[in-house]
Amino acid sequence: MRRVLHLKMVTQCAMLEDFGIFLVLADKSLFAYHIEALVPSSPPSANASRTPQKLNGNKDVQFFTVGTLGGRTLI
């Protein structure tokens, strides 16, 4: 085992398996990581960005939940 995320104040995590995305809520910011960026497979994938995407813009996020509605995945 090894540490792959160096974030402080992590309060929630969720895995979106269908999309290969790992969501992390840390210090009131919601980040999306490609799972390939955290745990690479044999040949590195060209579309797996190593940079996390911040999803909340400049607003604080207190909590999140993941679900499906009408065949769509919602956060």
TIDREN-857934 format. One record per residue: residue in one letter; x, y, z of N, C-alpha, C, O in turn. Coordinates in pm, 1 decimal, decimal comma. Last residue first. Example, Ala and Ser with C-alpha at 12.3 -4.5 7.8 and 13.67 -1.06 7.14 Angstrom:
<kolses>
residu_n_x_n_y_n_z_ca_x_ca_y_ca_z_c_x_c_y_c_z_o_x_o_y_o_z
S_1285,0_-225,0_708,0_1367,0_-106,0_714,0_1290,0_3,0_787,0_1340,9_113,8_803,9
A_1319,0_-569,0_780,0_1230,0_-450,0_780,0_1320,0_-330,0_780,0_1423,6_-331,9_846,5
</kolses>
This chain:
<kolses>
residu_n_x_n_y_n_z_ca_x_ca_y_ca_z_c_x_c_y_c_z_o_x_o_y_o_z
I_-2441,1_1406,8_-943,6_-2362,4_1434,5_-823,5_-2428,4_1550,8_-751,7_-2380,6_1593,6_-646,6
L_-2587,4_1145,8_-1139,2_-2589,6_1282,5_-1085,4_-2504,2_1290,7_-960,5_-2495,5_1196,1_-882,2
T_-2622,9_966,0_-1432,6_-2552,8_973,2_-1305,2_-2544,2_1118,6_-1261,8_-2499,5_1204,5_-1337,8
R_-2927,8_861,7_-1582,3_-2817,7_957,5_-1576,6_-2754,7_953,9_-1438,3_-2824,9_940,4_-1338,1
G_-3155,3_707,4_-1576,9_-3039,5_654,8_-1648,9_-2919,3_747,8_-1651,0_-2818,7_716,7_-1714,8
G_-3323,6_852,3_-1407,8_-3354,1_841,8_-1550,3_-3236,1_795,2_-1633,0_-3218,7_838,7_-1746,9
L_-3067,4_895,0_-1193,9_-3206,1_934,7_-1216,5_-3230,2_931,9_-1366,8_-3163,4_1002,1_-1442,7
T_-2839,7_793,8_-943,1_-2883,7_790,3_-1081,5_-3031,3_826,8_-1087,5_-3109,1_793,7_-998,0
G_-2591,4_957,3_-732,2_-2705,8_872,1_-760,3_-2738,6_871,2_-906,0_-2673,8_939,5_-985,3
V_-2397,1_1077,8_-467,0_-2399,5_1031,6_-605,5_-2519,3_939,6_-621,7_-2545,9_854,7_-536,6
T_-2349,9_1374,6_-274,2_-2398,0_1237,7_-287,4_-2404,7_1204,1_-435,4_-2416,8_1293,4_-519,3
F_-2165,9_1590,3_-54,6_-2219,4_1552,2_-184,6_-2271,6_1410,0_-176,6_-2240,7_1335,6_-83,5
F_-2109,7_1883,9_148,2_-2124,3_1739,6_130,7_-2172,2_1714,8_-11,6_-2214,2_1807,6_-80,9
Q_-2023,0_2149,5_119,5_-2030,2_2090,7_253,3_-2038,7_1938,4_247,6_-1981,2_1870,4_332,6
V_-1828,4_2347,0_-80,5_-1913,7_2227,8_-82,4_-1908,6_2166,1_56,3_-1800,6_2133,6_105,5
D_-1807,2_2689,9_-176,7_-1776,4_2583,1_-81,1_-1876,9_2469,3_-94,7_-1995,7_2492,3_-117,5
K_-1720,8_2813,0_-503,5_-1818,3_2793,3_-395,9_-1775,2_2678,1_-305,4_-1714,7_2581,2_-351,2
N_-1575,4_2845,6_-733,6_-1532,0_2921,6_-615,9_-1629,6_2909,9_-498,3_-1621,8_2988,3_-403,7
G_-1589,2_2519,0_-856,8_-1559,9_2659,0_-889,5_-1510,6_2732,4_-766,6_-1415,5_2688,7_-701,7
N_-1620,8_2247,2_-803,2_-1708,5_2342,8_-736,2_-1681,7_2488,9_-769,4_-1747,8_2576,2_-713,1
L_-1437,9_2071,1_-918,8_-1574,3_2075,7_-970,2_-1659,5_2188,4_-913,5_-1762,5_2221,8_-972,2
K_-1120,0_2047,2_-1040,4_-1197,7_2104,3_-930,3_-1338,1_2131,6_-983,1_-1355,6_2205,8_-1079,8
Q_-953,7_1763,8_-1143,9_-1043,8_1869,7_-1188,0_-1123,9_1916,4_-1067,1_-1187,9_1836,0_-999,4
P_-604,0_1682,0_-1112,0_-744,7_1669,9_-1072,1_-826,1_1787,8_-1123,0_-773,7_1897,5_-1142,4
T_-380,9_1569,6_-1355,9_-427,2_1685,3_-1281,7_-573,0_1665,6_-1241,2_-657,0_1635,9_-1326,1
R_-335,4_1360,1_-1518,3_-281,3_1349,5_-1383,7_-330,9_1463,6_-1295,7_-323,4_1454,6_-1173,1
S_-576,1_1223,1_-1736,7_-504,5_1340,9_-1690,2_-457,9_1321,2_-1547,2_-533,1_1270,9_-1463,7
A_-592,6_988,0_-1953,8_-601,5_996,9_-1808,7_-514,5_1111,9_-1759,4_-393,4_1097,3_-1743,0
N_-554,1_947,4_-2222,9_-662,0_1037,8_-2182,9_-677,3_1052,2_-2032,1_-767,5_1122,6_-1986,7
A_-346,9_764,5_-2249,0_-326,9_900,1_-2300,1_-433,5_996,3_-2250,3_-406,5_1115,6_-2236,6
S_-236,2_548,6_-1991,8_-343,4_588,6_-2081,9_-325,0_734,4_-2122,1_-291,4_818,3_-2038,5
P_59,4_357,1_-1970,3_-14,7_476,8_-1929,5_-116,7_517,5_-2035,4_-85,9_520,2_-2154,6
P_31,3_6,3_-1957,0_73,1_122,4_-2035,4_-7,1_244,6_-1993,0_-129,4_236,7_-1980,8
S_-79,4_-97,2_-1675,5_46,3_-124,3_-1746,0_91,9_-10,2_-1837,9_183,0_64,0_-1800,9
S_-239,2_165,3_-1481,0_-230,1_28,3_-1530,6_-102,8_16,8_-1614,3_-26,1_112,7_-1622,6
P_-207,3_375,4_-1188,8_-187,8_348,7_-1332,1_-184,5_199,4_-1364,2_-134,3_118,4_-1286,2
V_-392,4_519,7_-982,0_-342,6_381,3_-985,0_-323,4_342,1_-1130,8_-412,6_282,2_-1190,9
L_-435,6_789,4_-1045,7_-402,1_749,3_-908,9_-338,1_611,7_-903,7_-241,7_589,5_-830,5
A_-493,1_799,4_-1311,7_-391,6_892,5_-1261,5_-346,5_852,9_-1121,2_-232,8_879,5_-1082,2
E_-700,4_618,9_-1332,3_-572,1_585,1_-1396,0_-460,3_677,6_-1348,7_-344,1_637,1_-1346,2
I_-909,8_759,1_-1224,2_-852,4_650,6_-1144,6_-717,8_606,8_-1202,5_-630,4_562,2_-1128,1
H_-907,7_1103,9_-1235,8_-916,1_983,0_-1316,4_-846,9_873,8_-1236,8_-736,2_894,4_-1187,0
Y_-1072,2_1290,5_-985,9_-947,2_1231,3_-1033,0_-979,6_1116,2_-1126,6_-1070,7_1038,3_-1098,8
A_-1225,2_1581,3_-884,2_-1244,7_1458,7_-960,8_-1109,1_1414,6_-1014,9_-1039,7_1491,6_-1081,3
F_-1308,7_1752,5_-581,4_-1214,0_1720,9_-686,9_-1251,5_1589,6_-753,6_-1302,7_1498,1_-689,1
L_-1448,2_2012,1_-404,0_-1477,1_1882,0_-463,4_-1387,2_1860,6_-584,7_-1388,7_1939,8_-679,0
S_-1373,2_2164,7_-94,6_-1356,0_2165,2_-240,0_-1376,4_2023,7_-292,0_-1328,4_1927,1_-232,6
K_-1364,1_2159,8_183,0_-1478,5_2224,5_117,9_-1462,3_2242,2_-32,6_-1530,1_2325,5_-92,6
D_-1143,3_1988,4_233,6_-1138,6_2130,0_270,8_-1240,5_2212,3_192,4_-1209,1_2320,0_141,7
A_-1242,5_1762,9_-5,4_-1136,3_1798,5_88,1_-1135,8_1948,7_108,9_-1128,8_2026,1_13,5
L_-1390,7_1504,3_-154,6_-1426,2_1631,7_-93,3_-1323,0_1659,2_15,2_-1316,5_1588,1_115,4
V_-1338,2_1333,9_-451,6_-1286,2_1359,6_-317,8_-1331,2_1497,7_-272,7_-1312,2_1596,3_-343,8
L_-1407,3_1072,8_-680,0_-1442,7_1203,9_-626,8_-1393,1_1216,6_-483,9_-1403,9_1123,1_-404,6
F_-1275,8_916,3_-952,7_-1274,5_911,1_-807,7_-1299,1_1052,6_-756,4_-1221,0_1143,2_-785,5
I_-1382,0_755,5_-1248,6_-1358,4_881,0_-1177,4_-1367,5_856,8_-1027,1_-1456,1_785,4_-980,1
G_-1471,1_578,1_-1441,8_-1331,3_573,1_-1400,9_-1288,8_699,5_-1327,3_-1175,4_745,5_-1340,9
F_-1735,5_557,4_-1504,7_-1660,9_665,6_-1569,0_-1511,4_662,5_-1535,9_-1433,4_736,5_-1596,0
D_-1831,5_347,7_-1354,8_-1864,7_352,1_-1497,7_-1781,5_455,2_-1573,6_-1759,7_441,1_-1693,9
E_-1748,9_416,0_-1092,2_-1684,6_306,9_-1165,6_-1709,4_313,6_-1315,8_-1618,9_288,0_-1395,1
L_-1689,8_658,7_-908,1_-1783,0_644,9_-1020,6_-1720,2_542,9_-1115,9_-1647,6_579,4_-1208,3
M_-1651,3_662,3_-565,0_-1597,9_609,2_-688,9_-1709,0_598,4_-791,6_-1811,7_535,8_-765,4
A_-1593,3_911,0_-318,3_-1686,3_825,5_-391,9_-1619,8_782,5_-521,8_-1541,9_857,2_-580,8
C_-1543,1_1058,5_3,2_-1488,9_1002,2_-120,2_-1598,2_919,1_-186,3_-1685,0_863,8_-118,8
Q_-1511,1_1323,9_243,9_-1590,9_1227,2_168,4_-1513,4_1180,6_45,7_-1429,7_1253,0_-8,3
T_-1319,0_1474,5_378,0_-1440,0_1437,0_451,0_-1525,1_1333,9_377,8_-1603,4_1263,1_441,1
V_-988,1_1564,5_429,9_-1078,5_1488,3_343,0_-1197,6_1442,2_425,6_-1181,0_1378,8_529,8
M_-778,1_1730,7_531,3_-918,0_1754,7_565,9_-1014,7_1688,6_467,2_-1112,6_1750,6_425,7
K_-541,9_1730,2_261,7_-575,9_1739,4_403,2_-724,9_1766,4_416,6_-789,0_1818,1_325,0
L_-391,5_1511,8_23,6_-488,5_1615,3_57,9_-513,1_1613,0_207,9_-506,1_1508,3_272,3
H_-240,7_1344,2_-156,5_-180,5_1421,1_-48,8_-268,7_1541,4_-18,2_-227,2_1656,4_-31,9
L_-290,0_1017,7_-263,3_-345,4_1152,6_-253,9_-283,7_1223,0_-134,5_-275,8_1167,2_-25,0
V_-152,9_782,4_-230,6_-159,3_838,0_-366,2_-219,3_978,4_-369,0_-201,3_1050,9_-466,8
R_49,0_581,5_-29,9_-38,1_698,8_-33,3_-34,9_758,5_-173,8_72,3_782,3_-229,4
R_37,7_227,5_-66,6_109,7_353,9_-66,7_9,6_467,7_-77,8_-100,9_450,3_-129,3
M_84,3_-117,2_0,0_0,0_0,0_0,0_88,9_123,6_0,0_197,9_125,2_57,1
</kolses>
